[in-house]
């Protein structure tokens, strides 16, 4: 096993060895965490780049606000 987690023979990061990353774990490890501010309540939180709301409560409130406008 190479230092970066790749299999020396194939260069693959996915192996049958359970100590090696799975596809989902490899993708999750690449996600960057950012400091964000909730669009509804203004609370600061840490999340992936696409997050807009700090909680399900704020997400639902935003959904209800969009529905009321439509």
C-alpha distances in whole Angstrom, upper triangle without the diagonal:
4,7,8,6,6,5,5,9,10,9,10,9,11,10,12,10,13,11,9,12,15,17,20,17,16,19,21,19,20,24,25,28,31,35,37,41,42,45,47,47,46,43,40,37,33,32,30,32,34,35,39,40,39,40,41,45,45,43,46,48,47,47,51,52,51,53,56,56,56
4,5,5,5,6,6,10,11,8,10,9,12,12,15,14,16,13,11,13,16,18,20,18,16,19,20,18,19,22,24,26,30,33,36,39,41,43,46,46,44,42,39,36,32,31,29,30,32,34,38,39,38,39,41,44,44,42,45,48,47,47,51,51,50,52,55,55,55
4,6,7,9,10,13,14,11,12,11,14,15,17,15,17,13,12,13,17,18,20,17,15,18,19,16,17,21,22,24,27,30,33,37,39,41,44,44,42,39,36,33,29,28,27,28,31,32,36,37,36,38,39,43,42,41,44,46,45,46,49,50,49,51,54,54,54
4,6,9,10,14,13,10,10,8,12,13,17,15,16,13,11,11,14,15,17,14,12,15,16,13,13,17,18,21,24,27,30,34,36,38,41,41,39,37,34,30,27,25,23,25,27,29,33,34,33,35,36,40,39,38,41,43,42,42,46,46,45,48,51,50,50
4,7,9,12,12,9,8,6,9,10,13,11,12,10,7,8,11,13,15,12,10,14,15,13,14,17,19,22,25,29,31,35,36,38,41,41,40,37,34,31,27,26,24,26,28,29,33,34,33,34,36,39,39,37,40,43,41,42,45,46,45,47,50,50,50
4,6,9,8,5,5,4,8,9,12,11,13,12,9,10,12,13,16,14,11,15,17,15,15,19,21,24,27,31,33,37,38,40,43,43,42,40,37,33,30,28,25,27,29,31,34,36,36,36,37,41,41,39,42,44,43,43,47,48,46,48,51,51,51
4,6,6,5,5,6,8,7,10,10,13,12,9,11,13,14,18,16,14,17,20,18,19,22,25,28,31,34,37,40,41,43,46,46,45,43,40,37,33,31,29,30,32,34,38,39,39,39,40,44,44,42,44,47,46,46,49,50,49,51,54,54,53
4,6,5,8,9,12,11,14,13,16,15,13,15,17,18,21,20,17,21,23,21,21,25,27,30,33,37,39,43,44,46,49,49,48,46,43,40,36,34,32,33,35,37,41,42,42,43,43,47,47,45,48,50,49,49,53,54,52,54,57,57,56
4,6,8,11,12,11,13,14,17,17,14,16,18,19,22,21,19,22,25,23,23,27,30,33,36,39,42,45,46,48,51,52,50,48,45,42,38,36,34,35,36,39,42,44,44,44,45,49,49,46,49,52,50,50,54,55,53,55,58,58,57
4,5,9,10,9,12,13,17,17,14,15,16,16,20,19,17,19,22,21,21,25,27,31,34,37,39,43,44,46,48,49,48,46,43,40,36,34,31,32,34,36,40,41,41,42,43,46,46,44,46,49,48,47,51,52,50,52,55,55,54
4,7,9,10,13,14,17,16,13,13,15,15,18,17,14,17,20,18,18,22,24,27,31,34,36,40,41,43,45,46,45,43,40,37,33,31,28,29,31,33,37,39,39,40,40,44,44,41,44,47,45,45,49,50,48,50,53,53,52
4,5,7,11,12,14,14,10,10,11,11,15,14,12,14,17,16,16,20,22,26,29,32,34,38,39,40,43,44,43,41,38,35,31,29,26,27,29,31,34,36,36,37,37,41,41,38,41,44,42,42,46,47,45,47,50,50,49
4,6,10,10,12,11,7,7,8,9,12,11,8,11,14,13,13,17,19,22,26,29,31,35,36,38,40,41,40,38,35,32,28,26,23,25,26,28,32,33,33,34,34,38,38,36,38,41,40,40,43,44,43,45,48,48,47
4,7,8,10,10,6,6,6,7,10,10,9,12,14,14,15,18,21,24,27,31,32,36,36,38,40,41,40,38,36,32,29,26,24,26,27,28,32,33,33,33,34,37,37,35,38,41,39,39,42,44,42,44,47,47,47
4,5,8,9,6,8,8,10,13,13,12,15,17,17,18,21,24,27,30,34,35,39,39,41,43,44,43,41,39,35,32,29,27,29,30,31,35,36,36,36,36,40,40,38,40,43,42,42,45,47,45,47,50,50,50
4,6,9,8,10,9,12,14,14,14,17,19,19,21,24,27,29,33,36,37,41,41,43,45,45,45,43,40,37,33,31,29,31,32,33,37,38,37,37,37,40,41,39,41,44,44,43,46,48,47,48,51,52,51
4,5,6,9,10,13,15,14,14,18,19,18,21,23,26,28,32,35,37,40,40,43,44,45,44,42,39,36,32,30,29,31,32,33,37,38,37,36,37,40,41,39,41,44,44,43,47,48,47,49,52,53,52
4,5,8,8,12,13,12,13,16,17,17,19,22,24,26,30,33,34,38,38,40,42,42,42,39,37,33,30,28,27,29,30,31,35,35,34,33,34,37,38,36,38,42,41,41,44,46,45,46,49,50,50
4,7,9,13,14,11,12,16,16,15,18,20,23,24,28,31,33,36,37,39,41,41,40,38,35,31,28,27,25,28,30,30,34,34,33,33,34,37,38,36,39,42,41,41,44,46,45,47,50,50,50
4,7,10,12,9,9,13,14,13,15,18,21,23,26,29,31,35,35,38,40,40,39,37,34,31,27,25,24,26,28,28,32,33,32,32,33,36,37,35,38,41,40,40,43,44,44,45,48,49,48
4,7,8,6,6,9,10,9,12,15,17,19,23,26,28,31,32,34,36,37,36,34,31,27,24,22,20,23,24,25,29,29,29,29,29,33,33,32,34,37,36,36,39,41,40,41,45,45,45
4,5,5,6,9,10,10,13,15,18,20,24,27,28,31,32,34,35,36,36,34,31,28,24,22,20,22,23,24,28,28,28,28,28,32,32,30,32,35,35,34,37,39,38,39,43,43,42
4,6,5,6,9,10,11,13,17,19,22,26,27,30,30,32,34,35,34,33,30,27,24,21,18,20,20,22,26,27,27,27,27,31,31,28,31,34,33,32,36,37,36,37,40,41,40
4,5,5,6,9,10,11,15,17,20,23,24,27,27,29,30,31,31,29,27,24,20,17,15,18,18,19,23,23,23,23,23,27,27,25,27,30,29,29,32,34,32,34,37,38,37
4,5,5,6,9,10,13,15,19,22,23,26,27,29,31,31,31,29,26,23,19,17,15,18,19,19,23,24,23,23,24,28,28,26,28,31,30,30,34,35,34,36,39,39,39
4,6,5,7,9,12,15,19,22,24,27,28,30,32,33,32,30,27,24,20,18,15,17,18,20,24,25,25,25,26,30,29,27,30,33,32,32,35,36,35,37,40,40,40
4,5,5,7,11,13,16,20,21,24,25,27,29,30,29,27,25,22,18,15,12,14,15,17,21,22,22,23,24,27,27,24,27,30,28,28,32,33,32,33,37,37,36
4,5,5,9,11,14,17,18,22,22,24,26,27,26,24,22,18,15,12,10,13,14,15,18,20,19,20,21,24,24,22,25,28,26,27,30,31,30,32,35,35,35
4,6,8,10,14,17,19,23,24,26,28,29,27,25,22,19,15,13,11,14,16,17,20,22,21,22,23,27,26,25,28,30,29,30,33,34,33,35,38,38,38
4,6,10,13,16,18,22,23,25,28,28,27,25,22,19,15,13,10,12,14,16,19,21,21,23,24,27,26,25,28,30,28,29,33,33,32,34,37,37,37
4,7,10,13,15,18,19,21,24,25,23,22,19,16,12,9,7,8,10,12,16,17,17,19,21,24,23,21,24,26,25,26,29,29,28,31,34,33,34
4,6,10,12,16,18,20,23,23,21,20,16,14,10,8,6,7,10,12,15,17,16,19,21,24,22,21,25,26,24,26,29,29,28,31,34,33,34
4,7,9,13,15,17,20,20,18,16,13,10,6,5,5,7,10,10,13,14,13,16,18,21,19,19,23,24,22,24,27,27,27,30,32,32,33
4,6,10,12,15,18,18,15,14,10,8,6,6,6,6,9,9,11,13,12,15,18,20,18,18,22,23,21,23,26,26,25,29,30,30,31
4,7,10,13,16,15,12,11,7,6,5,7,9,9,11,10,11,12,11,14,18,19,17,17,21,21,20,23,25,24,25,28,29,29,31
4,7,9,12,12,9,8,6,5,6,7,9,8,10,8,8,9,8,12,15,16,14,14,18,18,16,19,22,21,21,24,26,25,27
4,6,9,8,6,6,4,6,9,10,12,11,12,9,8,8,8,11,14,15,12,13,16,16,14,17,20,18,19,22,23,23,25
4,5,6,5,5,6,7,10,10,13,12,12,9,6,5,5,9,11,11,8,9,13,12,11,14,16,15,16,19,20,20,22
4,6,6,8,10,11,13,13,15,14,12,10,6,6,8,11,12,12,8,9,12,10,8,12,14,12,13,16,17,17,19
4,6,8,11,12,15,15,17,17,15,12,9,7,9,10,11,10,6,8,10,8,7,11,12,10,12,15,15,16,18
4,6,9,11,15,16,18,18,17,14,11,8,8,10,12,10,7,10,12,10,10,14,14,13,16,18,18,19,22
4,7,9,13,14,17,16,16,13,10,9,9,11,14,13,10,13,15,13,13,16,17,16,18,21,21,21,24
4,6,10,12,15,16,16,13,11,9,7,10,13,12,10,13,16,14,14,18,19,18,20,23,23,24,26
4,7,10,13,14,15,12,11,10,8,11,15,15,13,15,18,17,17,20,22,21,22,25,26,26,29
4,7,10,11,13,10,10,9,6,9,13,14,12,14,17,17,17,20,22,22,23,25,27,27,29
4,7,9,11,9,11,10,8,11,15,16,15,15,19,20,19,21,24,24,24,27,29,29,31
4,6,8,6,9,9,8,11,13,16,14,14,18,19,18,19,22,23,23,25,27,28,29
4,6,6,9,11,11,13,15,18,16,15,19,20,19,20,23,23,23,26,28,28,29
4,6,8,11,12,15,17,19,17,16,19,20,18,20,23,23,22,25,27,26,27
4,6,10,12,14,15,17,15,13,16,18,15,16,20,20,18,21,24,23,24
4,6,8,10,11,14,12,10,14,15,13,14,18,18,17,20,22,22,23
4,7,9,11,12,9,8,12,12,10,12,15,15,14,17,19,19,20
4,6,8,9,6,6,9,10,9,11,14,14,14,17,19,19,21
4,7,8,7,8,11,11,11,14,16,16,17,20,21,22,24
4,5,5,6,9,10,11,13,14,16,17,19,20,22,23
4,5,5,6,8,10,10,12,14,15,16,18,20,21
4,5,5,6,9,10,11,12,14,15,17,19,20
4,5,5,6,9,10,10,12,14,15,17,19
4,5,5,6,9,10,11,12,14,16,17
4,5,5,6,9,10,10,12,14,15
4,5,5,6,9,10,11,13,14
4,5,5,6,9,10,11,13
4,5,5,6,9,10,11
4,5,5,6,9,10
4,5,5,6,9
4,5,5,6
4,5,5
4,6
4
